[in-house]
Amino acid sequence: MPKGLPLNRRTLLAGASAIALTFSAGAANAAEPIKIGLVTALSGQSALAGEALTRGMTIAIDEINAKGGLLGGRMIELVRRDDEGNPAKGVTAARELIFREKVAVLFGGLDTPVSMAMVPLVNSEKVPFMGPWAAGTAITKNDGNPNFAFRVSAVDEIVDVGMLNYAQKTFKSAKPGMILVNNAWGESNEIGLKAALDAKGLKAVGIEKFDGNDVDVTPQLSRLRAAGADALFMVGNVGPSAQVVKSLDRMGWKVPVVSHWGPAGGRFTELAGPNGKDVHFVQTYSFFGKLSPVGDRVVAALKAKYPSIKGLDDITPAVGVANAYDGMNLAALAIAAAGSTDGDAVRQGFYKIGKYEGLIKTYDKPFSPKVHDALQADDYVWAQFIDNRIVPVTN
């Protein structure tokens, strides 16, 4: 500052400079994007599902940004990492998004073992976690205090009750057997299915496990057939579930298969063969049937943004798009309620969400300190593959 200026003039200039710097810093902060992380399978057999999550989140982000973003004009930016379905790689990716990218909310993708591995990290670092796919009960019902894991997706312990009810109603099953992938997801459903059966005074005639890379499951299935199983509860992702169906074909065993939603995550009909259509599996959403105004808007946005989407058949798997779309909007409402991107404030912001008209349903206070799952039993539908399309089962 020139030394020859009078003291009052120098004081005014200094004050103006300070105001200018403050305004500049505020403008820069307002312009700084809010980063949202996504760790999911972007390659391999489940890449289709990872892309569905990406698209659902992207359409929601586009809508939010078009309305001016959040927190006074900050745009949302999606940052993705591929976990390849591997828990160790998932944690590495999550750490990068948390520490380097400084994401405000971390979305965890497809596999329960991967999500389970990330939950201790998000709880310790106080970063809100939104699960748009993995259904393991313990993801949201964990030991965190406070608990930073939320979900818009299926929940094993609820799905398992539905699987039993569906098998009894649709196939008159009285002696079900289990064929479960040998990992944390399979274990979660074994616990849930046993509890569902026990509540009705029933027991499975057999419980068999298989590894994700098994190409022949006939020994396990043979034991279930010998035990008299009249329906099978199946839990496994795309590839493993396809091997179960192919093994049933080799055995010539026509037994009803009631599945968790693993088959919907990728190229199931291609891998399983023609009898893949006989598998009935749970879903949280279907674009087939009469759509709500939100559904119509999302379909139009998907067609406009992704040229490969010509019709409803091309929006697959629908649950990935729908869960991610609603999950992203709920996360945005939590950030808005928090008034900041501070992790603990955003966690508490989830509890402040009131009514939100989403794609899957209209949510009304979907989260509380004791409830971190936004979807409940009456939000599920049952589906099967018809001409390579996932469509609701009509009974």
C-alpha positions as CSV (number, residue, x, y, z in Angstrom):
1,M,0.0,0.0,0.0
2,P,1.4,3.5,-0.9
3,K,3.1,5.0,2.2
4,G,2.0,8.5,1.2
5,L,-1.7,7.9,1.6
6,P,-3.5,9.3,4.7
7,L,-4.1,6.8,7.5
8,N,-7.9,6.9,7.0
9,R,-7.5,6.2,3.3
10,R,-5.1,3.3,4.0
11,T,-7.6,1.9,6.5
12,L,-10.4,2.0,4.0
13,L,-8.4,0.3,1.3
14,A,-7.3,-2.4,3.7
15,G,-10.9,-3.0,4.7
16,A,-12.0,-3.1,1.0
17,S,-9.2,-5.6,0.3
18,A,-10.3,-7.8,3.2
19,I,-13.9,-7.8,2.0
20,A,-12.8,-8.6,-1.5
21,L,-10.8,-11.6,-0.3
22,T,-13.7,-12.8,1.8
23,F,-16.1,-12.5,-1.1
24,S,-13.6,-14.3,-3.3
25,A,-13.2,-17.2,-0.8
26,G,-16.9,-17.5,-0.4
27,A,-17.5,-17.5,-4.2
28,A,-14.8,-20.2,-4.6
29,N,-16.4,-22.3,-1.8
30,A,-19.8,-21.9,-3.5
31,A,-18.4,-23.0,-6.8
32,E,-16.5,-26.0,-5.3
33,P,-18.4,-29.2,-6.3
34,I,-19.8,-31.7,-3.8
35,K,-18.2,-35.0,-4.6
36,I,-20.2,-38.2,-4.3
37,G,-18.3,-41.5,-4.5
38,L,-19.4,-44.8,-6.0
39,V,-17.5,-48.0,-5.4
40,T,-18.9,-50.9,-7.5
41,A,-18.2,-53.6,-10.0
42,L,-17.5,-51.8,-13.3
43,S,-16.0,-54.8,-15.0
44,G,-16.6,-58.5,-15.1
45,Q,-19.9,-60.4,-15.0
46,S,-21.7,-57.8,-12.8
47,A,-20.6,-54.7,-14.8
48,L,-24.1,-54.3,-16.2
49,A,-25.4,-53.7,-12.7
50,G,-22.5,-51.3,-11.9
51,E,-23.5,-49.3,-15.0
52,A,-27.1,-49.3,-13.9
53,L,-26.1,-47.8,-10.5
54,T,-24.1,-45.2,-12.3
55,R,-27.0,-44.3,-14.6
56,G,-29.5,-44.0,-11.8
57,M,-27.2,-41.7,-9.8
58,T,-26.3,-39.7,-12.9
59,I,-29.9,-38.9,-13.8
60,A,-30.6,-37.8,-10.2
61,I,-27.4,-35.7,-10.1
62,D,-28.4,-34.0,-13.4
63,E,-31.8,-33.1,-12.0
64,I,-30.3,-31.7,-8.8
65,N,-27.7,-29.7,-10.6
66,A,-30.3,-28.4,-13.1
67,K,-32.2,-26.9,-10.1
68,G,-29.1,-25.1,-8.9
69,G,-27.2,-27.8,-7.0
70,L,-26.9,-27.8,-3.2
71,L,-25.8,-25.5,-0.4
72,G,-26.1,-22.3,-2.3
73,G,-25.2,-23.4,-5.8
74,R,-22.6,-26.1,-5.4
75,M,-22.8,-28.7,-8.1
76,I,-22.7,-32.4,-7.4
77,E,-19.9,-34.5,-9.0
78,L,-19.9,-38.3,-9.3
79,V,-16.5,-40.0,-8.7
80,R,-16.4,-43.8,-9.5
81,R,-14.0,-46.6,-8.7
82,D,-14.1,-50.3,-9.8
83,D,-13.9,-52.8,-7.0
84,E,-14.0,-55.8,-9.3
85,G,-16.2,-57.6,-6.8
86,N,-13.2,-57.9,-4.4
87,P,-13.4,-56.7,-0.8
88,A,-9.8,-55.7,-0.5
89,K,-10.0,-53.6,-3.7
90,G,-13.3,-52.1,-2.5
91,V,-11.7,-50.9,0.7
92,T,-8.7,-49.5,-1.2
93,A,-11.0,-47.7,-3.6
94,A,-13.1,-46.4,-0.7
95,R,-10.1,-45.0,1.1
96,E,-9.0,-43.2,-2.0
97,L,-12.5,-41.6,-2.4
98,I,-12.6,-40.6,1.3
99,F,-9.1,-39.3,1.8
100,R,-8.1,-38.0,-1.6
101,E,-11.4,-37.1,-3.2
102,K,-13.0,-36.0,0.0
103,V,-16.4,-37.4,-0.9
104,A,-19.4,-36.2,1.1
105,V,-21.3,-39.5,0.8
106,L,-19.9,-42.8,-0.4
107,F,-22.2,-45.2,-2.3
108,G,-21.2,-48.9,-2.0
109,G,-22.1,-51.2,-4.9
110,L,-23.1,-54.7,-5.5
111,D,-21.5,-57.3,-3.3
112,T,-22.3,-57.8,0.3
113,P,-18.7,-58.9,1.2
114,V,-17.3,-55.7,-0.4
115,S,-19.8,-53.5,1.4
116,M,-19.3,-55.3,4.7
117,A,-15.5,-54.6,4.4
118,M,-16.2,-50.9,3.8
119,V,-18.6,-50.3,6.7
120,P,-15.9,-50.2,9.5
121,L,-14.0,-47.6,7.4
122,V,-17.0,-45.3,6.9
123,N,-18.0,-45.6,10.6
124,S,-14.5,-44.8,11.8
125,E,-14.0,-41.9,9.3
126,K,-17.6,-40.6,9.9
127,V,-18.5,-40.6,6.2
128,P,-22.1,-41.4,5.3
129,F,-22.5,-44.6,3.3
130,M,-25.5,-45.3,1.0
131,G,-26.0,-48.9,-0.2
132,P,-28.0,-49.1,-3.5
133,W,-27.6,-52.9,-4.0
134,A,-25.9,-55.2,-1.5
135,A,-28.5,-56.7,0.7
136,G,-26.6,-58.2,3.6
137,T,-28.5,-57.5,6.8
138,A,-25.4,-56.6,8.8
139,I,-24.4,-53.7,6.4
140,T,-26.9,-51.4,8.0
141,K,-27.3,-53.4,11.3
142,N,-23.7,-53.0,12.3
143,D,-21.8,-52.2,15.5
144,G,-21.2,-48.6,14.6
145,N,-22.1,-46.1,17.3
146,P,-23.0,-43.9,15.6
147,N,-23.9,-45.8,12.5
148,F,-23.1,-44.1,9.2
149,A,-24.5,-46.9,6.9
150,F,-27.9,-46.3,5.1
151,R,-29.5,-48.2,2.3
152,V,-32.2,-48.0,-0.4
153,S,-32.2,-51.7,-1.4
154,A,-33.4,-55.1,-0.4
155,V,-32.5,-56.4,3.0
156,D,-31.7,-60.1,3.4
157,E,-33.7,-60.8,6.6
158,I,-36.8,-59.2,4.9
159,V,-36.2,-60.9,1.6
160,D,-35.8,-64.3,3.2
161,V,-39.3,-64.1,4.8
162,G,-40.6,-63.1,1.3
163,M,-38.8,-66.0,-0.4
164,L,-40.4,-68.5,2.0
165,N,-43.9,-67.0,1.6
166,Y,-43.5,-66.9,-2.2
167,A,-42.4,-70.5,-2.3
168,Q,-45.3,-71.7,-0.2
169,K,-47.9,-69.6,-2.1
170,T,-46.7,-70.1,-5.6
171,F,-45.2,-73.6,-5.5
172,K,-46.9,-75.1,-2.5
173,S,-43.5,-75.9,-1.0
174,A,-43.4,-77.7,2.3
175,K,-39.8,-79.1,2.1
176,P,-37.5,-76.4,0.7
177,G,-33.7,-76.7,0.4
178,M,-31.0,-74.1,0.3
179,I,-28.2,-73.6,-2.3
180,L,-26.1,-70.7,-1.1
181,V,-22.9,-69.0,-2.2
182,N,-20.2,-69.6,0.3
183,N,-19.5,-66.1,1.4
184,A,-20.8,-63.4,3.8
185,W,-23.9,-62.9,1.6
186,G,-24.8,-66.6,1.7
187,E,-24.2,-66.7,5.5
188,S,-26.5,-63.7,5.9
189,N,-29.3,-65.4,4.0
190,E,-28.7,-68.7,5.8
191,I,-29.4,-67.0,9.1
192,G,-32.5,-65.2,7.6
193,L,-34.0,-68.2,6.0
194,K,-33.5,-70.4,9.1
195,A,-35.3,-67.7,11.1
196,A,-38.1,-67.5,8.6
197,L,-38.6,-71.2,8.5
198,D,-38.4,-71.5,12.3
199,A,-41.1,-68.9,12.7
200,K,-43.4,-71.2,10.8
201,G,-42.2,-74.4,12.6
202,L,-40.3,-75.6,9.5
203,K,-36.8,-76.6,8.6
204,A,-34.9,-76.9,5.4
205,V,-34.4,-80.5,4.2
206,G,-30.8,-79.5,3.4
207,I,-28.4,-76.6,3.2
208,E,-25.7,-76.7,0.5
209,K,-22.9,-74.2,-0.3
210,F,-21.0,-73.5,-3.5
211,D,-18.0,-71.2,-4.3
212,G,-18.3,-68.3,-6.7
213,N,-16.0,-70.0,-9.2
214,D,-17.6,-73.4,-9.2
215,V,-18.6,-74.7,-12.7
216,D,-20.5,-77.8,-11.5
217,V,-22.9,-77.8,-8.5
218,T,-24.4,-81.2,-9.2
219,P,-23.0,-82.9,-6.1
220,Q,-24.7,-80.4,-3.8
221,L,-27.9,-80.4,-5.8
222,S,-28.0,-84.2,-5.8
223,R,-27.9,-84.2,-2.1
224,L,-30.8,-81.8,-2.0
225,R,-32.8,-83.9,-4.4
226,A,-32.1,-87.1,-2.4
227,A,-33.4,-85.2,0.7
228,G,-36.7,-84.6,-1.0
229,A,-36.5,-80.8,-1.6
230,D,-39.6,-79.6,-3.4
231,A,-38.2,-76.1,-4.0
232,L,-34.8,-74.4,-3.8
233,F,-33.9,-71.2,-2.2
234,M,-30.9,-69.8,-4.2
235,V,-28.5,-67.1,-3.2
236,G,-25.7,-66.1,-5.6
237,N,-24.7,-63.4,-8.1
238,V,-25.0,-63.8,-11.8
239,G,-22.2,-66.3,-12.7
240,P,-22.7,-68.7,-9.7
241,S,-26.5,-68.6,-10.1
242,A,-26.1,-69.5,-13.8
243,Q,-24.0,-72.5,-12.8
244,V,-26.7,-73.7,-10.5
245,V,-29.3,-73.6,-13.3
246,K,-26.9,-75.4,-15.7
247,S,-26.2,-78.1,-13.2
248,L,-30.0,-78.6,-12.7
249,D,-30.2,-79.0,-16.5
250,R,-27.5,-81.6,-16.5
251,M,-29.3,-83.5,-13.8
252,G,-32.7,-83.2,-15.5
253,W,-34.2,-82.0,-12.3
254,K,-37.2,-79.7,-12.7
255,V,-37.5,-78.1,-9.3
256,P,-38.8,-74.6,-8.6
257,V,-36.1,-72.1,-7.9
258,V,-36.9,-69.1,-5.7
259,S,-33.9,-66.7,-5.7
260,H,-32.6,-63.6,-4.1
261,W,-32.0,-61.0,-6.8
262,G,-28.5,-62.1,-7.8
263,P,-29.6,-63.2,-11.3
264,A,-30.7,-59.7,-12.2
265,G,-27.2,-58.3,-11.9
266,G,-25.8,-59.1,-15.4
267,R,-25.8,-61.6,-18.3
268,F,-27.8,-64.3,-16.5
269,T,-29.9,-65.6,-19.4
270,E,-26.8,-65.7,-21.6
271,L,-24.9,-67.6,-19.0
272,A,-27.6,-69.8,-17.6
273,G,-29.2,-70.9,-20.8
274,P,-32.9,-71.3,-21.7
275,N,-34.0,-72.5,-18.3
276,G,-32.9,-69.3,-16.7
277,K,-36.4,-68.1,-17.4
278,D,-37.7,-70.5,-14.8
279,V,-36.0,-68.8,-11.9
280,H,-38.2,-66.5,-9.9
281,F,-36.3,-63.7,-8.1
282,V,-37.1,-60.6,-5.9
283,Q,-36.8,-57.1,-7.2
284,T,-37.4,-53.6,-5.7
285,Y,-38.7,-52.0,-8.9
286,S,-39.8,-52.7,-12.4
287,F,-40.3,-50.2,-15.3
288,F,-42.9,-52.5,-16.8
289,G,-46.5,-51.6,-16.0
290,K,-48.1,-48.2,-15.3
291,L,-45.4,-45.7,-14.3
292,S,-45.7,-42.8,-11.9
293,P,-44.9,-39.3,-13.1
294,V,-41.5,-39.7,-11.6
295,G,-41.1,-43.0,-13.6
296,D,-42.1,-41.3,-16.8
297,R,-39.6,-38.5,-16.2
298,V,-36.7,-40.9,-15.4
299,V,-37.4,-43.0,-18.5
300,A,-37.4,-39.9,-20.7
301,A,-34.1,-38.7,-19.1
302,L,-32.4,-42.0,-19.6
303,K,-33.4,-42.1,-23.2
304,A,-32.2,-38.6,-23.8
305,K,-28.8,-39.2,-22.1
306,Y,-28.0,-42.7,-23.2
307,P,-28.6,-43.4,-26.9
308,S,-28.4,-47.2,-26.3
309,I,-31.7,-47.0,-24.4
310,K,-34.5,-47.2,-26.9
311,G,-37.2,-48.7,-24.7
312,L,-37.9,-50.2,-21.3
313,D,-36.1,-53.4,-22.2
314,D,-32.8,-51.5,-22.3
315,I,-33.1,-50.2,-18.7
316,T,-31.6,-53.2,-17.0
317,P,-31.2,-54.1,-14.3
318,A,-34.0,-51.9,-13.2
319,V,-33.3,-52.2,-9.5
320,G,-29.9,-50.7,-10.0
321,V,-31.2,-47.6,-11.7
322,A,-34.1,-47.2,-9.3
323,N,-32.3,-47.8,-6.0
324,A,-29.4,-45.5,-7.0
325,Y,-31.8,-42.8,-8.3
326,D,-33.7,-42.7,-5.0
327,G,-30.6,-43.2,-2.9
328,M,-28.9,-40.2,-4.5
329,N,-31.9,-38.0,-4.1
330,L,-32.2,-39.0,-0.4
331,A,-28.5,-38.3,0.1
332,A,-29.0,-34.9,-1.4
333,L,-31.9,-34.2,0.9
334,A,-29.7,-35.2,3.9
335,I,-26.9,-32.8,2.8
336,A,-29.5,-30.0,2.3
337,A,-30.9,-30.7,5.8
338,A,-27.4,-30.7,7.3
339,G,-26.6,-27.4,5.7
340,S,-23.0,-28.7,5.1
341,T,-21.0,-31.7,3.9
342,D,-19.7,-32.5,7.4
343,G,-20.1,-36.2,7.8
344,D,-21.9,-36.4,11.1
345,A,-24.2,-33.5,10.2
346,V,-25.1,-35.3,7.0
347,R,-25.7,-38.6,9.0
348,Q,-28.2,-36.7,11.2
349,G,-29.6,-35.0,8.1
350,F,-30.9,-38.4,6.9
351,Y,-33.1,-38.5,10.0
352,K,-34.5,-35.1,9.1
353,I,-35.8,-36.1,5.7
354,G,-39.6,-35.8,5.5
355,K,-41.7,-36.7,2.5
356,Y,-40.0,-37.4,-0.8
357,E,-41.8,-38.6,-3.9
358,G,-39.3,-41.1,-5.3
359,L,-39.1,-43.6,-8.2
360,I,-39.8,-46.7,-6.1
361,K,-42.3,-45.1,-3.8
362,T,-43.2,-42.0,-1.8
363,Y,-40.9,-42.0,1.2
364,D,-42.1,-40.4,4.5
365,K,-39.4,-40.1,7.2
366,P,-37.6,-43.2,5.7
367,F,-34.7,-43.1,8.3
368,S,-34.4,-42.9,12.0
369,P,-31.6,-43.7,14.4
370,K,-33.0,-47.2,14.7
371,V,-34.0,-47.7,11.0
372,H,-31.4,-47.2,8.3
373,D,-33.2,-49.1,5.5
374,A,-35.6,-47.1,3.5
375,L,-37.4,-50.1,1.8
376,Q,-39.5,-52.6,3.7
377,A,-41.2,-55.9,2.8
378,D,-44.2,-54.4,1.0
379,D,-41.8,-52.6,-1.4
380,Y,-40.7,-55.8,-3.1
381,V,-41.9,-57.4,-6.3
382,W,-41.2,-60.8,-7.8
383,A,-39.9,-61.2,-11.4
384,Q,-38.5,-63.5,-14.0
385,F,-36.7,-63.3,-17.3
386,I,-39.1,-63.3,-20.3
387,D,-37.4,-62.9,-23.7
388,N,-34.3,-61.6,-21.8
389,R,-36.5,-58.9,-20.1
390,I,-36.9,-58.7,-16.3
391,V,-40.7,-58.6,-15.9
392,P,-43.0,-59.0,-12.9
393,V,-44.4,-62.5,-12.3
394,T,-48.1,-62.7,-13.1
395,N,-49.9,-65.4,-11.1
